[in-house]
Amino acid sequence: MNTPSTSPSTSPSAHQVIKKKIEDEAKKAFALSIYFGSWFCALSFLAATILDERPIPLSIFGFAIVKGALSAKFLLISEAVFPMKVSKSKGLIRSLLLQSFIYVGIVLCLNYVEAGVDGLIHGKSFWDSLMGFGQANPLRVIAMCIVYWLIVWPYLVLIGLRISLGSTATIAILFGDRAKSNEPATKT
């Protein structure tokens, strides 16, 4: 008895699907690392100019890029644990506001753990390093959370738009629609 089968060209294999998912996640992680790295480089440059450092050490930018990649990794972990949901009845902003605070909280916790592990790597106590995060200054930690939230919020809104409208429509809204680039502009 012959059973209907799909041809390999019309149905991707499980290996191809997994490969595509890994490729998509790697692209997302890379783009998010560039986004966060750019922010952290700008903040490092601002801090160096406020402190009037001359010459400005280039190493701060390397650390900023690494911090951007780690933050991207932590945000992607947060998204995997707590996926974004956009409610049409609440709208985009109200749907994502609570989630943005949860993401910042998760990233803050992961940064604390990172500080503890970093301390272990450098021969210090895990707990002492963990408690020393943010120079053990609660106001500094709150300030870092506010800045991190301000960095994360536009990313979440962009992803929320993509979830709501689809990738094609979001790209068309942000960068224009190439299919309509030949049409004459209408005056309103």
HUMOWO-V573718 format. One record per backbone hydrogen bond with DSSP energy under -0.5 kcal/mol. CO is the residue of the C=O (numbers start at 1). NH is the residue of the N-H. Records with the same first field share a line. If there is no record, write none. Layout:
BEGIN
CO=NH ; NH
END
This chain:
BEGIN
7=10 ; 11
10=12
13=17
14=18
15=19
16=20
17=21
18=22
19=23
20=24
21=25
22=26
23=27
24=28
25=29
26=30
27=31
28=32
29=33
30=34
31=35
32=36
33=37
34=38
35=39
36=40
37=41
38=42
39=43
40=44
41=45
42=46
43=47
44=48
45=49
46=50
47=51
48=53
49=52
57=60
58=61 ; 62
59=63
60=64
61=65
62=66
63=67
64=68
65=69
66=70
67=71
68=72
69=73
70=74
71=75
72=76
73=77
74=78
75=79
76=80
77=81
78=82
85=87
86=88
87=91
90=94
91=95
92=96
93=97
94=98
95=99
96=100
97=101
98=102
99=103
100=104
101=105
102=106
103=107
104=108
105=109
106=110
107=111
108=112
109=113
110=114
111=115
112=116
113=117
114=118
115=119
116=120
117=121
118=122
119=124
120=123
125=129
126=130
127=131
128=132
130=133
132=135
133=136
134=137
136=138
137=141
138=142
139=143
140=144
141=145
142=146
143=147
144=148
145=149
146=150
147=151
148=152
149=153
150=154
151=155
152=156
153=157
154=158
155=159
156=160
157=161
158=162
159=163
160=164
161=165 ; 166
162=166
166=170
167=171
168=172
169=173
170=174
171=175
172=176
176=178
177=180
178=181
180=183
END
